[in-house]
């Protein structure tokens, strides 16, 4: 196998695929990049058995072949090469690959490609296309609420529902819940399908799309795998097996109060007063003390001090409720309207944070559990 590649183009593809490498796997083969020469391109693939990334880079190929090259040294060498072209050669009998750029030459020990895990194939039938910008926005909004606790694996995922021309994504860590619905101006999904996809995998899909020039993402779901195609990149991930919580039961049927506050002013206020929470464990609550036409945002920390800021609000009576400071800031930051609407009942009942709407059902909901008032009142 021999191939001549543009160093910059190949380097970008190599860096992308390397994100699928299992850096800590005890299996050496999974710490490598599968390189396949075919036609007028080099195909690059990586997997840690949970996710996989496949793409290709144009090349002048002489003789087809397959080889697995350790990702770290391969990346480091290609990234350090001067601009222009480099040549890659591999003779299966040697167990090494040769890289040459000008008068520079490198030989890297390789692994047998025949032992590399079989990679998923993107099935054309039953695929679903969605605008990439919509996918990125939806993932970004719900990613604040997924659990990082690997012992509760179902909660580390995003529940994704496809139905008609709508997609819904839901996450929860038991303390808050995010729901985002998106209407897609694209080919309708035939029937309906629901799957739990690892949140980190969906964030990787978003990163790949954001770094591409594509406008849409193609989605293919099987019984245990989700595949996403973005241009010439195919990203695969295992689905999470399990039962996602019945999140609809957590949503209150009605609210006693709906209070609007300026989003930008509230975010600035929370960023300042949260400095007094000092990332303590357990967290120091931030309290919202509502009165007629105003809300006072308060943090009381016996070790640091107190913070009080007052903002205009559409509240009509006196009401006090307290939240985890980082959870509250996450929810307010996810709103994209000028005003944030708080839907509240009793002080120890879940509250809802939604964008301002003109009577329509909001397309984003952020449910947050309150904390006890630190003053004890």
N, C-alpha and C positions, 0 to 999 in steps of 0.2 A: 504494500500500500504506500502510495506517495501522493501528497497533496501540497499545493502552494496556496497560501491564504493571505489575505490582507490582515495585517497585524491588528489594526484598530477595530475593524469589523468583527473579526474572530474573538478578540479580547472581550468585547461587550457581550457577545453570546456566551462565552465561557463564564464570565462573571455572573450572568443571569442564571445559567444552569447550575452553577456551584451552590446556589442557595438551597438546592434540593439534596445536597450531599450530607450524609450522616457523619459529622465530624468526630463524634465520640463512639461510634459503633465499634465493637470488638471485631467485627467482620471487615477485614481490610478492603475487600471488594467494594463495599458500600461507601468507602471513603474515596472512591474514584469516579471519574467521568467516563462513561461509555462513548467511544468515538467510532462512528461508522462512515466509511467512505462509500458513497453511492451517487452515480450520475455526475452532476456538477456541483456537489455540495458535500460538506461534512456534517453529519447528524450528531448532535451532542445530547446526552441524556444523563440524568442523575436521579437516584431514588434512595430514600431511607426506609422503604417498604410502607410508610404511612403516606408520604407524598411523593410525587414524581414531577420532573420538569423535562420537557423535550423540545428541542428547537434545531435549527440548522443554520449553517453559514456557508455562503458561496465559496467555492474552491476549484482550482484546476486539478482534477483528480486523475491519477494514472494508477489503475489497479484498485479494485475494491477490497475492503478488509474491515475488520472489527478489532478493537483493542480497548482495554480499560487502563486509564492513566491516573495516578494519584492526583486528586484535585488541587491540593494545596501547593505543591511544587509546580504543577502545570500552570496554575494561575499566576504564581509569583514570577515565573520565567516569562510568560507571554506579556504580563503587565510591564515588565522591565525592559522589554525589547524596544529598540528604536523604531520609529515609524517606517512604513513600507510593507514589505512582505517577508514571510518566513516559510520555510519548507518543513514539512513533517513527513517522516518516513518510518515505516515499521515492517520488520521482517519477523514473522511469527516464530521462527526458529531461534531468534536471539533473546526474546523476552525483554526487549528494551525498545523504546521509541527514540528516534533522533530528531531533534529540532535544530534547524540551521537558519541563521539570519546574517547575511554577509559573511564575514569570517568567523562569526561566533557559532559555536556548536555545543549542544547539550544532549546528553543521553539519560533517559529516565527509565527506571525499572517499571515494567507493566504487569498487569494481571490478565488472566485468560478471560476473554469475553464470553466464552461458552458457558461459564458459570454464573454470569450476571443474571439477576432476576428478570423475568419476563415483564415488559412494560405494557401498560394499558393502551388500547387502540381507541381513538376517538370514533365512535359510531355515528355515521351520518344520519341514520334513521332516528326520528323522534327527538332531534335536537331542538333547542330553544334559543333564540337570539334575543339579547337585550342590550340597550344602550349602555356602553361602559361607564359613562358619567353617572348614570342613575345607579348602577351597581356600586360604584365607589362611594357615592353620597350615602346610600342606604347602609352599607357596611360600616362606614365611618360613624354614623349616628348610633347604631346598635352595639358597636364594639366596646362602648364604655361600660356595658353592664354584664358582660360574660364573666364567669368565674375563672379564676386562675388556679383553683384547687383541683389538681389532677385526680384526687380521690373521688371527686364528684364529676366524672368525665362528661356526663350528659350536659352539665351546666357550663362546660368549657366550649360548647358548640353554639352555633346559630341555627335555630329552627327556621328553615326556609320553606315557604309554601308557594307553589306555582299554580295558578288557576286562571284560565282565560288569558287576559292581557295584564294581569296583576301579579305582583310578587310581594310577599310579606316576609319580613325577617324579624325574629324575636330572640331576645337574650335575657337571662336573669342570673343573678348570683345569690338569690334568696332575699337580698336587702333592697334591690331595685329591679325594675323590669322595663325594657325598652321594646317598643313595637313600632315598626316603620312599614307603611304600605306604599307601594309605588305603582303608578299606572304606566304601562309601557306601550309606546306607539310602535308596535312591532307585530310580527306574526304571532297569533295567539298560541298559547300552550294547549295542546290537545288533552282534554280531561283535566285532572288535577294530580299533583304530586307533592309530597312532603318529605323532607329529609333533614337530618341533623348533621351539619357540616362543621368541622373544627373551625373555631373563630380565627385562629392563627392562619389557617389555610386560606380563608376568605380574605384576610388582610394581605396575604401574599398575592392573591389574584388581583386585588386592588393595586398593589405596588407594580405588578407586571403591566397592567393596563396603563397606569399613569406614566410609565416609562416608554410607552409605545406610541405610534402614530395612528392607531386604530380608532374606530368609532363605536364598535360593538364587541360584545363577548358572546361566544356560542357556548351553550351549556348542554351537557349530555349526562343524564342520570341513569345509573344501573342499580341493582339491588344493594350493592355495597360500595359503590364508587361514584364520585362526581368528577367529571372532566370539564375543563374550561379551555376553550381555544381562543387565543388572542393573536390574530395574524398567523405567524408560523410557530407560535409557542403553544404547547399543550401542557396544561398543569392538571395533575390528577391528585385526588386525595381520598382516603378511605372515609366512609360515612361513620358516624358514631352510632353504635347500636344501643338502644335503650328507649325509655319513655320520657319524653320531655314533660315538665310539669303542666298541669291544666291551667295555663296562665289566664284564661278568660275568667275563671272563677275568682281571681284576685282583683279584678276590676270592679270597683263599687258601682252600683246601679244608679246612684245619684249623689249630688254634693250639696252641702249647705251653703258653701261660699265659692264664688269665682272671682278672683282678684287679679287684676292686670298690673304689671310693673314693667318699667323700661328695661329691656334686655341688656343694652349696653351699659347702663348705669349700674344695674344689679351685678353684672359680671365684674366690673371694676371694683365695686364695693366688696364683693365676696373675696376677690383676690387680695384685698388689703386686710380685711378682718380675719381671713383665714391664716394670716401670718401668725396670729396669736394662738391658733390651734397647735402650731409647732409640731405637727405630725406625731402627736402622742398616741400611745396605746393604753387603754382604749381612747378613741378620738374625743377631743373636746367638742361638744356640739356648737353649732351656730344656730341662734334663735331668731325667728322672725316674729316681731311683736307688732301686730297690725292694730291700727286705730283708724278713725275716720279720715280718709284721704291720705294716709301715710303708712309706712312700714319702717320700723327701726330694726336694723340688722346688728345683732349683738354676739360677741364672743367673750366669755369670762374664763380666764385661765389663771388659777391661783399661783402658778409658777412664773407666768410671764406678765400678766396684766389683763386689762379689759379693752375692748374695742367697741365703739358705738357709731353707727352711721344711719342717717335718716333719709329716706327716699319717698317720693310721691307714689301713691298706690290707689287703686280704685276701691279699697276696702271701705266698709260702712260701719263696722263695729269693732270692738276690742277682741283680739284673739291672739294667742301665743302658741307657736309650734316650733319644734327644734329638729334639726337634721344633722346627719354626718356632713361635715363641711366639704369634703372632696366629692361626695356623692351629689350634694346639692349643686356645686359648681359644674360638675359634669352634665347634669340635667339641663341647667340653664344654658350652658354653652352649646348644647345640641339643638337648641331652638333657633330657627332662622327667620323669625318675624321680628318686627320692631319691639313688640311687647311680649312678655312671658305671662302666661295665664296659669295661676295656681288654682286647682280645684280641690277644696279641702272640706273635711267633715270635722270630727273631734280631734283633739290634739294628739292622741295616740293611735289614730286610724291612718291608713296609708293616704298619701296625697298624690295628686296627679299634676304633672307639669306638661303643658301643651303649647303649641304656637297659637297666636291670635288668629281667629278665623271669622268669616262673615256668615256665621250660621251653619257652615258646612262642617262635616265631621273632620277633625284634624287627621292628617296623614301620619303624624308622629305622636306617640304617647310615652311618657316617662313616669312610671310609678315608683314612688320612693317611700320607704318605711321611715316613720319619725323616730326620734330619740326622746327620752325623758328630759323635761326641762331641768337644766343644771341647777337652777335656783331652788328646786324642790317644790315650787308652788304649783 
